[in-house]
Structure formats: C-alpha cells, structure tokens
Amino acid sequence: MDFSNYIGCIELLYAADNIVITTHINPDGDAIGSALALYNFIADMGKNVHVFLMDSTVPENMKFLKNSNKIKKYVPELHNKYIYEADVILMVDFNNLSRIKLLGNAINNSSAKKVIIDHHIGVDETIADIYIVDAEAAAAGELVYNLIKFAKMNITKDIAEALYVSLMTDTGNFRFNNVRQHIFEIVSELIKVGVKPNYIYNSIYNQSINQIRLLGMVYSNMEVYLDGKLTFIVIDDDMFTKTKTSNNEIEGYADKALLLKTAVVGVLIVELKEKNELRVSLRSRDEFDVRQIAVKYNGGGHINASGLRFHDLTIAEAKEILIKDIKVLL
C-alpha cells in the first residue's frame, strides 16, 4: 500500500468545497457503510457533500445509520449539476465505471479530481487521479478508517457505526479468511466510541415475518450437486411476490448457500424479472477461487466471494453454465 495516496486524497479533500461520493449498484453493507462513514467524515470537515446511488436506495435494514437519508437515488436531471460542479468525486467499493452504469458517464465527463477507494482485484487504472486500493483489506471500510486516521480526524459514533456495518458484513460477521488482527483492533476502537455490536447485528440481520418466510422457501428449495460439494439456492420473481419482499431485503442470503457442511461452493441466483437479469452471488471455502468464474462473465470480487450478472437467460440455463464451470475447477 502506498500511503502517499492517503495523503494525496486528504489534501484534495481539504482544498475542495464540493464533494460527491458514490458506490456500486445493489449496495451491500460495505458499500453503504463506507459511503456513510465518508459522508459523515467530510460533513464534519464543513464541506458540501452529496452521495448518489445508481438504480438503488438505501436498503431498509441500513436506514438506522445516521444520515442514511442523505443518500439519493441518482436522477440525471436533478444530480448531474452536483457531479459537474464537484471538486472531488470519491468512488468507494468498486473499481470500474461499469459498476455504476449511467452514473459513470456523468462522472467520467466531470472535471473533478477522482479517487478510487476499493479492496477488489482488477482495478481500472484509467478512471481516477488517486487510487487507495488494497486487495488484502477486509472491506472498503478498512481503507476509509485508514483515511480518517491519516487525516487526524475524530471517529465519532456516527462514523464508527457506519464503519462497523462495513466490516461486519464484508467479513461474514468476522469469520471469513480476510479477517486479520488489525480488523479487531479497529473494532475495539469503534466500540470505545460507542458502537454496540448487538444493536448493529440486530438492525442488519433481524428480519420481518415476510423475509423469514422467503428464507424458509430458499432453504426448502436448496439443490445439491457434485456429491455435496456444490449447492444452489434460488430466489425467483414469484418468491418475491408471494412473500411481499424485494431484492433489497436479502442481505447475507448469499452466505447461506454455504451452510451445507460438505459444500465447497455455494451459489445464490436472484431473478430480477423487470430487468431481465439474473444476479449471481458465488461463495466458497478455503482456497477455491470463485472469482475466476465471475471474471469469465464480466463480474468480479474476491477469491471466496464474487458476483456476476446474466441477461436473457433462464435460471435453468444459468445453472447449467455454472455447474459446468464449477465442476471443471473442482
């Protein structure tokens, strides 16, 4: 890690008046937590700051975080002026403009200085002026924490709660291979300033009766292949309709594909019928690299947690493709 990049980013922020933050489509806990930690940190500096999401709003289970209402679903007619007037644009938890679709065009056309803050492999080195990137970081929130510490700013309770959500969700509640001693040192500091782990956990993972019914359907329809080494769980449009839920209410469901004790790889397929899209989440144990499969279909992520999207395919067709690819790697 080149620590001069942190210093360069801090200098940009101090010199800026107007700052924009964004993160990837279908934001998870790391994306929302990191973006809100940045928002609160920059607002505390007295800067004008806006957060925009492409095709998304803040998931219900994260609306308890301070200033979550400041995150806006991107509307070009309303928000492009802020992007074009920005002095600095921070892009967190992604490293390719394709991850923010139409919003990426506006950012690309802005004269603002651009900063990538990310922990994924395969960064596009043509889109930013400064890159704070570390593929060994447990979450983008870890890098945001480092940035705030380099700036010698106080980590308030509001910032701490957002960072805790980032770290907790992207480490699978601190059980994934990406957890290191440094993560627990950060968490210790966050607790000292007021974070209550049980409150955060309950806010993120406790579910409504409709979500529980959806999860019951997911479990009951789990399919097992390759002598128990591969499991599939599927959420189709009909399941969302029957349980009156949406794809914004399934935080953590991908991890449940690995609950079978013999499973090496778990796959979650979510049907987004209105977009003619299948959202695929891949999870694996130990050294099995599911990112190889995601990258093959223009997705990405980490060795043990990656994702991709299929268009114009049925669920059955997608499963056939994935089973073949995973079987080859296994």
Secondary structure as UniProt FT lines:
FT   HELIX           4..15
FT   STRAND          18..23
FT   HELIX           29..44
FT   TURN            45..46
FT   STRAND          48..53
FT   HELIX           60..62
FT   TURN            63..64
FT   TURN            66..67
FT   HELIX           68..70
FT   STRAND          71..73
FT   HELIX           76..85
FT   STRAND          88..92
FT   HELIX           97..100
FT   HELIX           102..109
FT   STRAND          113..118
FT   TURN            125..126
FT   STRAND          130..133
FT   TURN            135..136
FT   HELIX           140..150
FT   TURN            151..152
FT   HELIX           157..170
FT   TURN            171..175
FT   TURN            177..178
FT   HELIX           181..192
FT   TURN            193..194
FT   HELIX           197..205
FT   HELIX           209..220
FT   STRAND          223..225
FT   TURN            226..229
FT   STRAND          230..235
FT   HELIX           237..243
FT   HELIX           247..249
FT   TURN            251..253
FT   HELIX           254..258
FT   TURN            261..262
FT   STRAND          265..272
FT   HELIX           273..275
FT   STRAND          277..284
FT   TURN            286..287
FT   HELIX           291..296
FT   TURN            297..298
FT   STRAND          300..301
FT   STRAND          305..311
FT   HELIX           315..329
//
